[in-house]
């Protein structure tokens, strides 16, 4: 996660919901969720989608 992203504690809280509903997340899945939270605008989303679809 980049320095411009959400604070680490907020990231932990954000991951609680999918962990509770889906079971333990792999490190890869958790990293992808955190990447989504680091978006600064539509260009970031487009870039992420290009590399993850």
PyMOL commands that set and color helices and strands:
alter all, ss='L'
color gray80, all
select helices_A, chain A and resi 8-22+27-37+42-52
alter helices_A, ss='H'
color red, helices_A
deselect
rebuild
show_as cartoon
